[in-house]
Amino acid sequence: MLADLRSRLADAVLALDYDGTLAPIVDRPSEAVPALGAVEVLQALAPRVRALALVTGRPADVVVQLAGLQSVPGLVVLGQYGAQRWSGGTLTSPDELPAVATARAALPQVLAAEGAELEDKGLSLVVHTRRCADPTGALQRLEAPVTAAAGGLEVHRGRLVLELRPAGYDKRAALLSLCEPLPAAVLFAGDDLGDLAAYDAVDELRAAGVVGVTVCSGSDEGPAELRARADVVVDGPAGVVDLLSTLL
């Protein structure tokens, strides 16, 4: 499978999640920097593939600045599940939906009892329970009231997070947008439930004759569903960097 991808590398699309995939998960999202060697391997791969992209729930420009990705030639960053696109220093982004403002106003009171944190991404919102006294229990207890306060936004569960985002944005659509016209091969690497949609896209591309590879950046708290569906499971972001290096 990886050998087939290597033989088609010049016409391949390589797409990766950021948090938990290229960067280790940390308590504060603002401190999530790339794993050792990640930027360097992206720089080396970029000229050798059709397209190299990050597909992330974070704002695209925030990831670029945080990770220092301006140095990766031709890189595309699809932020907020494809709502935003950063390429060549230019960011395109839609206007904020009223539902986001509604949820932003309602959530602080909902989260106060558990001490959960709200991350404001502009076009979406994320509830973090990692720093709560009982992170897993807090996530379970908050799911219903957060959904009630979502103001029409979809609520998606992840690794000690609840993500609130507008309908219609997911990693399936984001990945497929990178694959027009069809490439010879595609690889997607992720670590959380939100990445299952990108795996769905890889399956669709395989059905159309594209060589597809799904990679799970494994961890103790990662979802079993993702690991079970992955073609390749590696040991966290360091393992992702090692796998990308083998493509060279």
Secondary structure, 3 states (H helix, E strand, C coil): CHHHHHHCHHHEEEEECCECCCECCCCCHHHCCCCCCHHHHHHHHHHHCCEEEEECCCCHHHHHHHHCHHHCCCCEEEEHHHCEEEECCEEECCCCCHHHHHHHHHHHHHHHCCCCEEEECCCCEEEECCCCCCHHHHHHHHHHHHHHCCCCCEEEEECCEEEEECCCCCHHHHHHHCCCCCCCEEEEEECCHHHHHHHHHHHHHHHCCCEEEEEEEECCCCCHHHHHHCCEEEEHHHHHHHHHHHCC
